[in-house]
Amino acid sequence: MRSLKIIMLVVVIASFASSGFTLAAEEESMGVSRGQDLDALWAKVQETCDLDVEDAVLLLESREVSLDEKGSLATTVHRVVWIGTSVGIRGYADLRIPWNTATSTLDVEILRTWREGRWWPDPVRISETAVVPTLPHALDHADDYTIMRETMLLHDGVELPCIMETAYTITTSDAPGTDGLMVMPQRDPAALTVLKVTVPAGRDAGYEMMNGAPDPVIEERPESISYTWTMYDLPGLALPLTGAAAAHEPAVVWSTWSDWAGLRDHWLAIFDEAAVPDAALADSVDVWLEDASTRWSRIGAIAEGVNRDVRSIRYPERFWQYEPRPATRTWATGYGHALDRAVLAAALLREAGYEVTPIFVGTGPVFVGEGTPRLADLGHLYLSIKGDPAGLYDPAAGTLTGQAPLIGLPIWRTDQYVDPFLGNSQWPNRLEVTLTLEPGEEGTW
């Protein structure tokens, strides 16, 4: 009888030991997340990167953009990153996600940290204190804009080194289309970078690749068509970082706009509808122009009036790209971001008899992907005022100048495709410097 008990005890212990081994093995695997084998990606990072010299390395940087037939536009960001230093923590641990609550929803799907062979705080559950919506400081005294949120995504369990995974989706309703630009290399090395764009069947997306970006893999379904660009083992962006990485790094632009004219007609119709003065605004123009005797002084008086009476809100106007406030509302509230101030200034200048054209300006020496209509990387809005010489009003800064600030920059005028003023070689935008180094005394140069 005693031998039987001993045998049974051995079997039970062996069973627990076997069970414990299985659980430990499961804990030591990051598993598959949104179709990506995280363990395989981590093995690739360890094989190809010197983790002793990197602040961070991305196992995965993925962006999925999906537009459906009803105009619902979903953008999903999925990022898995190894963090090795405090610099890496500052870059990836606490994320600030801006979104417009009036037109969009934010769904945080994954927010967790891998260290010591397990996910913190939980493989699936997101900590209640890790998702914190905040009101952007720039908007706290601008009531019409307080629909904006900047949601903080805070990773729990962060210790060096660790791996952090984040996935969230912003869904916008009634989107007129989708366009964008993605530079495939990231600030830090990346094992896998993915861009996927999905549009309804019958609504093809236009796209262009620059600087070695691959062709897309195209997948057609009865209800949709998807374009997927994938790149492996990308080094970090070349240093020093520039404001126009797409000019020299692998990049993709995409758009569902049929052509530049279609984009222009849609955007201008909305802008012009908003840029209409009422009687009070017309009276203000008359008062401002009473003592202005020259063309330039009259334009300057209007610009000064906007700057004096309408506070400039320094916040990206792209969240209201197709929804500017009427000029009368911006005037009544006494504040506006760049787009709303542009609408107001255009209404006032046109009331005074001037021809005004909104223009979009990008950065860098070239306009990448010229055949793909989009506003994504044309981030600065100006008003061009026709005349000799032509005036240029910057609604964000409130400055009134000639055309010189545009020299060498890619621009798109909403009255034509290319601006001939900047489209030729008479405006050089390159400076070559030759520096000769010779050995000096005691190791100097």
C-alpha positions as a Markdown table, in Angstrom:
| # | Residue | x | y | z |
|---|---|---|---|---|
| 1 | Met | 0.0 | 0.0 | 0.0 |
| 2 | Arg | 2.8 | 2.3 | 0.9 |
| 3 | Ser | 4.5 | 1.7 | -2.5 |
| 4 | Leu | 1.3 | 2.6 | -4.3 |
| 5 | Lys | 1.0 | 5.9 | -2.4 |
| 6 | Ile | 4.6 | 6.7 | -3.3 |
| 7 | Ile | 4.0 | 5.9 | -6.9 |
| 8 | Met | 0.9 | 8.1 | -7.0 |
| 9 | Leu | 2.7 | 11.0 | -5.3 |
| 10 | Val | 5.5 | 10.7 | -7.9 |
| 11 | Val | 2.9 | 10.8 | -10.7 |
| 12 | Val | 1.2 | 13.9 | -9.2 |
| 13 | Ile | 4.6 | 15.7 | -8.7 |
| 14 | Ala | 5.6 | 14.8 | -12.3 |
| 15 | Ser | 2.2 | 16.1 | -13.5 |
| 16 | Phe | 2.6 | 19.4 | -11.7 |
| 17 | Ala | 6.2 | 19.7 | -13.0 |
| 18 | Ser | 5.1 | 19.0 | -16.5 |
| 19 | Ser | 2.3 | 21.5 | -16.2 |
| 20 | Gly | 4.7 | 24.1 | -14.7 |
| 21 | Phe | 7.1 | 23.6 | -17.6 |
| 22 | Thr | 4.4 | 24.2 | -20.1 |
| 23 | Leu | 3.2 | 27.4 | -18.4 |
| 24 | Ala | 6.7 | 28.7 | -18.2 |
| 25 | Ala | 7.3 | 28.0 | -21.8 |
| 26 | Glu | 4.1 | 29.9 | -22.7 |
| 27 | Glu | 5.1 | 32.8 | -20.5 |
| 28 | Glu | 8.4 | 33.1 | -22.2 |
| 29 | Ser | 6.8 | 33.6 | -25.6 |
| 30 | Met | 5.5 | 36.9 | -26.7 |
| 31 | Gly | 3.2 | 35.1 | -29.1 |
| 32 | Val | 1.5 | 36.4 | -32.2 |
| 33 | Ser | -0.1 | 39.9 | -32.2 |
| 34 | Arg | -2.3 | 41.2 | -35.0 |
| 35 | Gly | -0.9 | 38.6 | -37.3 |
| 36 | Gln | 2.8 | 39.3 | -36.5 |
| 37 | Asp | 5.1 | 36.7 | -34.8 |
| 38 | Leu | 6.7 | 38.9 | -32.2 |
| 39 | Asp | 9.2 | 36.2 | -31.2 |
| 40 | Ala | 10.5 | 35.9 | -34.8 |
| 41 | Leu | 10.8 | 39.7 | -35.0 |
| 42 | Trp | 12.7 | 39.8 | -31.8 |
| 43 | Ala | 15.0 | 37.1 | -33.0 |
| 44 | Lys | 15.6 | 39.1 | -36.1 |
| 45 | Val | 16.4 | 42.2 | -34.1 |
| 46 | Gln | 18.9 | 40.4 | -32.0 |
| 47 | Glu | 20.5 | 38.9 | -35.1 |
| 48 | Thr | 20.9 | 42.2 | -37.1 |
| 49 | Cys | 21.3 | 45.0 | -34.5 |
| 50 | Asp | 23.9 | 45.8 | -32.0 |
| 51 | Leu | 21.7 | 46.4 | -28.9 |
| 52 | Asp | 24.6 | 47.7 | -26.9 |
| 53 | Val | 24.7 | 50.9 | -29.0 |
| 54 | Glu | 21.1 | 51.5 | -29.8 |
| 55 | Asp | 18.6 | 53.6 | -27.8 |
| 56 | Ala | 15.7 | 51.7 | -29.3 |
| 57 | Val | 15.0 | 49.2 | -32.1 |
| 58 | Leu | 11.5 | 48.7 | -33.7 |
| 59 | Leu | 10.4 | 45.1 | -34.1 |
| 60 | Leu | 7.4 | 46.4 | -36.0 |
| 61 | Glu | 6.1 | 49.8 | -37.3 |
| 62 | Ser | 2.8 | 49.3 | -39.0 |
| 63 | Arg | 0.2 | 51.7 | -40.3 |
| 64 | Glu | -3.1 | 50.5 | -41.8 |
| 65 | Val | -5.5 | 53.0 | -43.4 |
| 66 | Ser | -8.9 | 51.8 | -44.4 |
| 67 | Leu | -11.7 | 53.8 | -46.1 |
| 68 | Asp | -15.1 | 52.2 | -46.6 |
| 69 | Glu | -18.0 | 53.0 | -48.9 |
| 70 | Lys | -19.8 | 55.2 | -46.2 |
| 71 | Gly | -16.8 | 57.4 | -45.8 |
| 72 | Ser | -15.5 | 55.9 | -42.5 |
| 73 | Leu | -11.8 | 56.3 | -42.4 |
| 74 | Ala | -9.9 | 54.1 | -39.9 |
| 75 | Thr | -6.2 | 54.5 | -39.2 |
| 76 | Thr | -4.5 | 51.8 | -37.1 |
| 77 | Val | -1.0 | 52.2 | -35.7 |
| 78 | His | 0.7 | 49.1 | -34.4 |
| 79 | Arg | 4.2 | 49.5 | -32.9 |
| 80 | Val | 6.4 | 47.0 | -31.1 |
| 81 | Val | 9.7 | 48.5 | -29.9 |
| 82 | Trp | 12.7 | 47.4 | -27.8 |
| 83 | Ile | 13.9 | 50.1 | -25.4 |
| 84 | Gly | 17.5 | 50.1 | -24.2 |
| 85 | Thr | 18.1 | 53.6 | -22.8 |
| 86 | Ser | 16.3 | 56.5 | -21.2 |
| 87 | Val | 16.4 | 58.2 | -24.6 |
| 88 | Gly | 14.3 | 55.4 | -25.9 |
| 89 | Ile | 11.9 | 55.7 | -23.1 |
| 90 | Arg | 11.3 | 59.4 | -23.8 |
| 91 | Gly | 10.7 | 58.5 | -27.4 |
| 92 | Tyr | 8.2 | 55.7 | -27.0 |
| 93 | Ala | 7.0 | 55.1 | -23.5 |
| 94 | Asp | 4.5 | 57.9 | -23.0 |
| 95 | Leu | 2.6 | 58.7 | -26.3 |
| 96 | Arg | 0.4 | 61.7 | -26.9 |
| 97 | Ile | -2.4 | 60.9 | -29.5 |
| 98 | Pro | -4.4 | 63.9 | -30.8 |
| 99 | Trp | -7.9 | 63.3 | -32.2 |
| 100 | Asn | -11.1 | 65.2 | -32.7 |
| 101 | Thr | -14.0 | 64.0 | -30.6 |
| 102 | Ala | -16.6 | 65.6 | -32.8 |
| 103 | Thr | -15.6 | 63.6 | -35.9 |
| 104 | Ser | -13.6 | 60.7 | -34.6 |
| 105 | Thr | -13.3 | 57.9 | -32.1 |
| 106 | Leu | -10.2 | 56.4 | -30.5 |
| 107 | Asp | -9.9 | 52.7 | -29.7 |
| 108 | Val | -6.8 | 51.6 | -27.7 |
| 109 | Glu | -6.4 | 47.9 | -28.5 |
| 110 | Ile | -3.0 | 47.0 | -27.0 |
| 111 | Leu | -0.8 | 48.8 | -24.4 |
| 112 | Arg | 1.6 | 46.5 | -22.6 |
| 113 | Thr | 5.3 | 45.9 | -21.7 |
| 114 | Trp | 7.3 | 42.7 | -22.1 |
| 115 | Arg | 10.1 | 42.0 | -19.5 |
| 116 | Glu | 11.2 | 39.2 | -17.3 |
| 117 | Gly | 9.4 | 36.7 | -19.6 |
| 118 | Arg | 5.9 | 38.1 | -19.3 |
| 119 | Trp | 3.6 | 40.9 | -20.3 |
| 120 | Trp | 3.0 | 43.8 | -17.8 |
| 121 | Pro | 0.5 | 44.6 | -16.4 |
| 122 | Asp | -1.5 | 41.9 | -18.3 |
| 123 | Pro | -1.4 | 40.2 | -21.7 |
| 124 | Val | -4.8 | 41.5 | -22.6 |
| 125 | Arg | -6.2 | 43.9 | -20.1 |
| 126 | Ile | -5.2 | 47.6 | -20.4 |
| 127 | Ser | -4.6 | 49.4 | -17.1 |
| 128 | Glu | -7.4 | 51.8 | -16.2 |
| 129 | Thr | -4.8 | 54.5 | -15.4 |
| 130 | Ala | -2.8 | 54.0 | -18.7 |
| 131 | Val | -5.2 | 55.9 | -21.1 |
| 132 | Val | -5.6 | 59.5 | -20.0 |
| 133 | Pro | -7.5 | 62.0 | -22.3 |
| 134 | Thr | -6.3 | 65.6 | -21.9 |
| 135 | Leu | -7.3 | 68.9 | -23.4 |
| 136 | Pro | -4.4 | 70.4 | -25.4 |
| 137 | His | -3.0 | 73.4 | -23.5 |
| 138 | Ala | -3.1 | 75.6 | -26.6 |
| 139 | Leu | -6.9 | 75.2 | -26.8 |
| 140 | Asp | -7.9 | 75.7 | -23.1 |
| 141 | His | -9.2 | 79.2 | -23.9 |
| 142 | Ala | -10.6 | 78.5 | -27.3 |
| 143 | Asp | -14.1 | 77.0 | -26.7 |
| 144 | Asp | -14.9 | 76.1 | -30.3 |
| 145 | Tyr | -11.8 | 73.9 | -30.4 |
| 146 | Thr | -12.2 | 72.1 | -27.1 |
| 147 | Ile | -13.6 | 69.1 | -28.9 |
| 148 | Met | -9.9 | 68.1 | -29.4 |
| 149 | Arg | -8.2 | 65.6 | -27.2 |
| 150 | Glu | -4.6 | 64.5 | -26.7 |
| 151 | Thr | -4.9 | 61.1 | -25.2 |
| 152 | Met | -1.8 | 60.0 | -23.2 |
| 153 | Leu | -1.0 | 56.3 | -23.6 |
| 154 | Leu | 1.2 | 55.3 | -20.6 |
| 155 | His | 3.0 | 52.0 | -20.5 |
| 156 | Asp | 3.1 | 50.2 | -17.2 |
| 157 | Gly | 6.0 | 48.1 | -16.1 |
| 158 | Val | 8.7 | 49.9 | -17.9 |
| 159 | Glu | 12.2 | 49.0 | -16.9 |
| 160 | Leu | 15.4 | 48.9 | -19.0 |
| 161 | Pro | 15.6 | 47.0 | -21.1 |
| 162 | Cys | 12.1 | 46.1 | -22.2 |
| 163 | Ile | 9.8 | 45.7 | -25.2 |
| 164 | Met | 6.7 | 47.8 | -25.5 |
| 165 | Glu | 3.7 | 47.1 | -27.7 |
| 166 | Thr | 1.1 | 49.7 | -28.7 |
| 167 | Ala | -1.9 | 49.4 | -31.0 |
| 168 | Tyr | -4.7 | 52.0 | -31.5 |
| 169 | Thr | -7.2 | 53.0 | -34.1 |
| 170 | Ile | -8.6 | 56.4 | -34.9 |
| 171 | Thr | -11.8 | 56.2 | -36.9 |
| 172 | Thr | -13.1 | 59.4 | -38.6 |
| 173 | Ser | -16.7 | 59.6 | -40.0 |
| 174 | Asp | -17.7 | 61.3 | -43.3 |
| 175 | Ala | -14.2 | 61.5 | -44.6 |
| 176 | Pro | -14.2 | 62.9 | -48.2 |
| 177 | Gly | -11.2 | 60.6 | -49.1 |
| 178 | Thr | -7.8 | 59.6 | -47.8 |
| 179 | Asp | -4.3 | 60.7 | -48.7 |
| 180 | Gly | -1.0 | 60.6 | -47.0 |
| 181 | Leu | 2.7 | 60.2 | -47.1 |
| 182 | Met | 4.7 | 57.7 | -45.1 |
| 183 | Val | 8.5 | 57.6 | -44.8 |
| 184 | Met | 9.3 | 54.0 | -44.4 |
| 185 | Pro | 12.5 | 54.3 | -42.2 |
| 186 | Gln | 11.8 | 55.4 | -38.7 |
| 187 | Arg | 13.9 | 57.4 | -36.2 |
| 188 | Asp | 15.4 | 54.1 | -35.0 |
| 189 | Pro | 16.2 | 50.9 | -36.8 |
| 190 | Ala | 13.2 | 48.7 | -37.7 |
| 191 | Ala | 13.0 | 45.0 | -38.4 |
| 192 | Leu | 9.7 | 45.3 | -40.2 |
| 193 | Thr | 7.8 | 48.4 | -41.6 |
| 194 | Val | 4.4 | 48.0 | -43.1 |
| 195 | Leu | 2.0 | 50.4 | -44.8 |
| 196 | Lys | -1.4 | 49.0 | -45.9 |
| 197 | Val | -4.1 | 51.2 | -47.6 |
| 198 | Thr | -7.5 | 49.7 | -48.2 |
| 199 | Val | -10.3 | 51.4 | -50.3 |
| 200 | Pro | -13.7 | 50.3 | -51.5 |
| 201 | Ala | -13.8 | 48.2 | -54.7 |
| 202 | Gly | -14.0 | 50.4 | -57.7 |
| 203 | Arg | -12.2 | 53.3 | -56.1 |
| 204 | Asp | -8.6 | 52.7 | -56.9 |
| 205 | Ala | -6.0 | 54.6 | -54.8 |
| 206 | Gly | -3.3 | 56.5 | -56.7 |
| 207 | Tyr | 0.2 | 56.1 | -55.3 |
| 208 | Glu | 3.9 | 56.8 | -55.9 |
| 209 | Met | 7.1 | 55.3 | -54.5 |
| 210 | Met | 10.3 | 57.3 | -53.9 |
| 211 | Asn | 13.9 | 56.5 | -53.2 |
| 212 | Gly | 13.8 | 52.7 | -53.4 |
| 213 | Ala | 10.4 | 52.1 | -51.7 |
| 214 | Pro | 9.0 | 48.8 | -53.0 |
| 215 | Asp | 6.0 | 48.2 | -55.2 |
| 216 | Pro | 2.8 | 47.3 | -53.3 |
| 217 | Val | 1.3 | 43.9 | -53.0 |
| 218 | Ile | -2.3 | 44.3 | -54.3 |
| 219 | Glu | -5.1 | 42.2 | -53.0 |
| 220 | Glu | -8.6 | 42.5 | -54.5 |
| 221 | Arg | -11.7 | 41.4 | -52.8 |
| 222 | Pro | -15.4 | 41.8 | -53.9 |
| 223 | Glu | -15.8 | 44.7 | -51.5 |
| 224 | Ser | -12.4 | 46.3 | -51.3 |
| 225 | Ile | -8.9 | 46.5 | -52.7 |
| 226 | Ser | -5.8 | 46.7 | -50.6 |
| 227 | Tyr | -2.2 | 47.9 | -51.3 |
| 228 | Thr | 0.5 | 46.8 | -48.9 |
| 229 | Trp | 4.1 | 48.1 | -48.8 |
| 230 | Thr | 6.6 | 46.1 | -46.7 |
| 231 | Met | 10.2 | 46.8 | -46.0 |
| 232 | Tyr | 12.6 | 44.8 | -43.8 |
| 233 | Asp | 15.8 | 45.6 | -41.7 |
| 234 | Leu | 15.7 | 49.3 | -42.3 |
| 235 | Pro | 18.3 | 51.5 | -40.6 |
| 236 | Gly | 17.2 | 54.6 | -38.7 |
| 237 | Leu | 16.7 | 57.8 | -40.5 |
| 238 | Ala | 19.9 | 59.4 | -41.8 |
| 239 | Leu | 21.4 | 62.1 | -39.5 |
| 240 | Pro | 21.1 | 65.0 | -39.3 |
| 241 | Leu | 17.3 | 64.7 | -39.3 |
| 242 | Thr | 15.5 | 66.9 | -41.8 |
| 243 | Gly | 12.0 | 68.2 | -42.2 |
| 244 | Ala | 11.7 | 66.6 | -45.6 |
| 245 | Ala | 12.9 | 63.0 | -45.2 |
| 246 | Ala | 10.8 | 61.9 | -48.2 |
| 247 | Ala | 13.1 | 63.7 | -50.5 |
| 248 | His | 15.9 | 61.3 | -49.8 |
| 249 | Glu | 14.5 | 58.3 | -47.8 |
| 250 | Pro | 12.2 | 55.5 | -49.1 |
| 251 | Ala | 8.7 | 56.8 | -49.0 |
| 252 | Val | 5.2 | 56.2 | -50.3 |
| 253 | Val | 2.4 | 58.7 | -51.1 |
| 254 | Trp | -1.2 | 57.7 | -51.7 |
| 255 | Ser | -4.5 | 59.3 | -52.5 |
| 256 | Thr | -8.1 | 58.5 | -53.4 |
| 257 | Trp | -8.5 | 61.9 | -55.1 |
| 258 | Ser | -8.9 | 61.5 | -58.8 |
| 259 | Asp | -6.6 | 64.4 | -59.6 |
| 260 | Trp | -5.4 | 67.8 | -58.3 |
| 261 | Ala | -8.4 | 69.5 | -59.9 |
| 262 | Gly | -10.8 | 67.3 | -57.9 |
| 263 | Leu | -9.0 | 68.0 | -54.7 |
| 264 | Arg | -8.9 | 71.7 | -55.4 |
| 265 | Asp | -12.6 | 71.9 | -56.3 |
| 266 | His | -13.6 | 70.1 | -53.1 |
| 267 | Trp | -11.4 | 72.1 | -50.8 |
| 268 | Leu | -12.0 | 75.5 | -52.4 |
| 269 | Ala | -15.7 | 75.1 | -52.3 |
| 270 | Ile | -15.6 | 74.6 | -48.6 |
| 271 | Phe | -13.1 | 77.5 | -48.1 |
| 272 | Asp | -15.0 | 79.9 | -50.3 |
| 273 | Glu | -18.3 | 79.1 | -48.6 |
| 274 | Ala | -16.8 | 80.0 | -45.2 |
| 275 | Ala | -14.9 | 83.1 | -46.5 |
| 276 | Val | -17.9 | 85.4 | -46.7 |
| 277 | Pro | -18.2 | 88.6 | -44.7 |
| 278 | Asp | -21.4 | 89.9 | -43.1 |
| 279 | Ala | -22.3 | 93.6 | -42.7 |
| 280 | Ala | -20.3 | 94.0 | -39.5 |
| 281 | Leu | -17.1 | 92.7 | -41.2 |
| 282 | Ala | -17.7 | 94.9 | -44.2 |
| 283 | Asp | -18.0 | 97.9 | -41.9 |
| 284 | Ser | -14.7 | 97.0 | -40.2 |
| 285 | Val | -12.9 | 96.9 | -43.6 |
| 286 | Asp | -14.2 | 100.3 | -44.4 |
| 287 | Val | -13.0 | 101.7 | -41.1 |
| 288 | Trp | -9.5 | 100.2 | -41.4 |
| 289 | Leu | -9.1 | 101.5 | -44.9 |
| 290 | Glu | -10.1 | 105.1 | -44.2 |
| 291 | Asp | -6.5 | 106.3 | -43.7 |
| 292 | Ala | -4.8 | 103.9 | -46.1 |
| 293 | Ser | -3.8 | 105.6 | -49.3 |
| 294 | Thr | -1.7 | 103.0 | -51.2 |
| 295 | Arg | -2.4 | 99.4 | -52.2 |
| 296 | Trp | 0.2 | 98.0 | -49.9 |
| 297 | Ser | -1.0 | 100.1 | -46.9 |
| 298 | Arg | -4.6 | 99.0 | -47.5 |
| 299 | Ile | -3.6 | 95.3 | -47.5 |
| 300 | Gly | -1.4 | 95.9 | -44.5 |
| 301 | Ala | -4.3 | 97.6 | -42.6 |
| 302 | Ile | -6.4 | 94.5 | -43.1 |
| 303 | Ala | -3.6 | 92.1 | -42.0 |
| 304 | Glu | -3.1 | 94.3 | -39.0 |
| 305 | Gly | -6.8 | 94.2 | -38.1 |
| 306 | Val | -6.8 | 90.4 | -38.2 |
| 307 | Asn | -3.7 | 90.2 | -36.1 |
| 308 | Arg | -4.9 | 92.7 | -33.6 |
| 309 | Asp | -8.5 | 91.4 | -33.1 |
| 310 | Val | -8.1 | 87.6 | -33.7 |
| 311 | Arg | -5.7 | 85.7 | -31.5 |
| 312 | Ser | -3.6 | 83.1 | -33.3 |
| 313 | Ile | -4.2 | 79.6 | -31.9 |
| 314 | Arg | -1.0 | 77.6 | -32.5 |
| 315 | Tyr | -2.4 | 74.2 | -33.1 |
| 316 | Pro | -2.3 | 72.0 | -36.3 |
| 317 | Glu | -5.3 | 73.0 | -38.4 |
| 318 | Arg | -5.2 | 69.6 | -40.2 |
| 319 | Phe | -7.9 | 68.3 | -37.8 |
| 320 | Trp | -10.3 | 70.8 | -39.3 |
| 321 | Gln | -8.9 | 70.6 | -42.9 |
| 322 | Tyr | -12.3 | 70.3 | -44.5 |
| 323 | Glu | -14.3 | 72.0 | -41.8 |
| 324 | Pro | -13.2 | 75.6 | -41.3 |
| 325 | Arg | -15.4 | 77.9 | -39.3 |
| 326 | Pro | -17.2 | 80.7 | -41.1 |
| 327 | Ala | -15.3 | 84.0 | -41.2 |
| 328 | Thr | -18.0 | 85.6 | -39.1 |
| 329 | Arg | -17.6 | 83.0 | -36.3 |
| 330 | Thr | -13.9 | 83.4 | -36.2 |
| 331 | Trp | -14.3 | 87.2 | -35.9 |
| 332 | Ala | -17.0 | 86.9 | -33.2 |
| 333 | Thr | -14.9 | 84.6 | -31.0 |
| 334 | Gly | -11.7 | 86.6 | -31.5 |
| 335 | Tyr | -9.4 | 83.6 | -32.0 |
| 336 | Gly | -8.5 | 81.1 | -34.8 |
| 337 | His | -6.0 | 78.6 | -35.9 |
| 338 | Ala | -4.2 | 79.1 | -39.2 |
| 339 | Leu | -7.1 | 77.8 | -41.4 |
| 340 | Asp | -9.8 | 79.9 | -39.7 |
| 341 | Arg | -7.6 | 83.0 | -39.8 |
| 342 | Ala | -7.0 | 82.4 | -43.5 |
| 343 | Val | -10.7 | 82.2 | -44.1 |
| 344 | Leu | -11.3 | 85.4 | -42.2 |
| 345 | Ala | -8.4 | 87.3 | -43.9 |
| 346 | Ala | -9.6 | 86.1 | -47.4 |
| 347 | Ala | -13.1 | 87.3 | -46.7 |
| 348 | Leu | -11.8 | 90.8 | -45.6 |
| 349 | Leu | -9.3 | 91.1 | -48.5 |
| 350 | Arg | -11.9 | 90.1 | -51.1 |
| 351 | Glu | -14.4 | 92.6 | -49.5 |
| 352 | Ala | -11.7 | 95.2 | -50.1 |
| 353 | Gly | -11.5 | 94.2 | -53.8 |
| 354 | Tyr | -8.3 | 92.0 | -53.8 |
| 355 | Glu | -7.9 | 88.7 | -55.6 |
| 356 | Val | -6.8 | 86.1 | -53.0 |
| 357 | Thr | -5.6 | 82.6 | -53.7 |
| 358 | Pro | -4.9 | 80.0 | -50.9 |
| 359 | Ile | -1.6 | 78.2 | -51.4 |
| 360 | Phe | -0.2 | 75.2 | -49.6 |
| 361 | Val | 3.5 | 75.0 | -48.9 |
| 362 | Gly | 5.7 | 72.0 | -48.0 |
| 363 | Thr | 9.3 | 71.6 | -46.9 |
| 364 | Gly | 12.4 | 70.4 | -48.6 |
| 365 | Pro | 13.9 | 71.0 | -52.0 |
| 366 | Val | 11.5 | 69.0 | -54.1 |
| 367 | Phe | 7.8 | 68.2 | -54.2 |
| 368 | Val | 7.8 | 64.4 | -54.0 |
| 369 | Gly | 5.1 | 62.4 | -55.7 |
| 370 | Glu | 4.0 | 65.3 | -57.9 |
| 371 | Gly | 1.3 | 63.2 | -59.6 |
| 372 | Thr | -0.5 | 62.2 | -56.5 |
| 373 | Pro | -2.9 | 64.8 | -55.2 |
| 374 | Arg | -2.9 | 65.3 | -51.5 |
| 375 | Leu | -2.6 | 67.8 | -48.6 |
| 376 | Ala | -0.8 | 65.4 | -46.2 |
| 377 | Asp | 2.7 | 66.9 | -46.5 |
| 378 | Leu | 1.7 | 70.4 | -47.6 |
| 379 | Gly | 1.4 | 71.6 | -44.1 |
| 380 | His | 1.7 | 75.4 | -44.3 |
| 381 | Leu | -1.2 | 77.5 | -45.6 |
| 382 | Tyr | -0.7 | 81.0 | -47.0 |
| 383 | Leu | -2.8 | 83.5 | -48.8 |
| 384 | Ser | -1.3 | 84.9 | -52.1 |
| 385 | Ile | -2.6 | 88.4 | -52.9 |
| 386 | Lys | -2.5 | 89.2 | -56.6 |
| 387 | Gly | -0.8 | 92.4 | -57.6 |
| 388 | Asp | 2.5 | 93.9 | -58.6 |
| 389 | Pro | 4.2 | 93.0 | -56.5 |
| 390 | Ala | 2.2 | 90.0 | -55.1 |
| 391 | Gly | 1.6 | 89.9 | -51.4 |
| 392 | Leu | 1.9 | 86.9 | -49.2 |
| 393 | Tyr | -0.1 | 86.6 | -45.9 |
| 394 | Asp | 0.9 | 84.0 | -43.3 |
| 395 | Pro | -2.3 | 83.4 | -41.2 |
| 396 | Ala | -0.4 | 81.5 | -38.5 |
| 397 | Ala | 2.3 | 84.0 | -37.9 |
| 398 | Gly | 0.3 | 87.0 | -39.0 |
| 399 | Thr | 3.1 | 88.3 | -41.3 |
| 400 | Leu | 2.6 | 90.2 | -44.6 |
| 401 | Thr | 5.5 | 89.9 | -47.0 |
| 402 | Gly | 6.4 | 89.5 | -50.7 |
| 403 | Gln | 6.8 | 86.1 | -52.2 |
| 404 | Ala | 10.4 | 85.6 | -51.0 |
| 405 | Pro | 9.5 | 83.2 | -48.1 |
| 406 | Leu | 8.4 | 80.7 | -50.7 |
| 407 | Ile | 11.7 | 80.5 | -52.6 |
| 408 | Gly | 12.9 | 77.0 | -53.0 |
| 409 | Leu | 9.9 | 75.4 | -51.3 |
| 410 | Pro | 7.4 | 73.0 | -53.0 |
| 411 | Ile | 4.1 | 74.8 | -53.2 |
| 412 | Trp | 0.6 | 74.1 | -54.6 |
| 413 | Arg | -1.6 | 76.9 | -55.6 |
| 414 | Thr | -5.3 | 76.3 | -55.6 |
| 415 | Asp | -5.8 | 78.2 | -58.8 |
| 416 | Gln | -3.3 | 76.1 | -60.8 |
| 417 | Tyr | -1.1 | 73.0 | -60.4 |
| 418 | Val | 2.4 | 74.5 | -60.5 |
| 419 | Asp | 3.4 | 78.0 | -59.6 |
| 420 | Pro | 5.6 | 79.3 | -62.4 |
| 421 | Phe | 7.1 | 81.9 | -60.0 |
| 422 | Leu | 8.9 | 79.1 | -58.3 |
| 423 | Gly | 9.1 | 76.4 | -60.9 |
| 424 | Asn | 12.3 | 77.4 | -62.6 |
| 425 | Ser | 16.0 | 77.6 | -62.0 |
| 426 | Gln | 16.2 | 81.4 | -61.4 |
| 427 | Trp | 15.6 | 80.7 | -57.7 |
| 428 | Pro | 18.5 | 78.6 | -56.5 |
| 429 | Asn | 17.9 | 76.7 | -53.4 |
| 430 | Arg | 21.3 | 75.0 | -53.0 |
| 431 | Leu | 24.5 | 76.3 | -51.4 |
| 432 | Glu | 27.8 | 74.4 | -51.9 |
| 433 | Val | 30.5 | 74.9 | -49.3 |
| 434 | Thr | 34.0 | 73.4 | -49.6 |
| 435 | Leu | 35.8 | 72.9 | -46.3 |
| 436 | Thr | 39.5 | 72.0 | -46.5 |
| 437 | Leu | 41.1 | 70.4 | -43.4 |
| 438 | Glu | 44.8 | 70.3 | -42.8 |
| 439 | Pro | 46.7 | 68.7 | -39.9 |
| 440 | Gly | 47.9 | 71.2 | -37.3 |
| 441 | Glu | 50.1 | 71.1 | -34.3 |
| 442 | Glu | 49.5 | 68.7 | -31.4 |
| 443 | Gly | 46.7 | 66.8 | -33.0 |
| 444 | Thr | 44.7 | 69.9 | -34.0 |
| 445 | Trp | 43.3 | 70.7 | -37.5 |
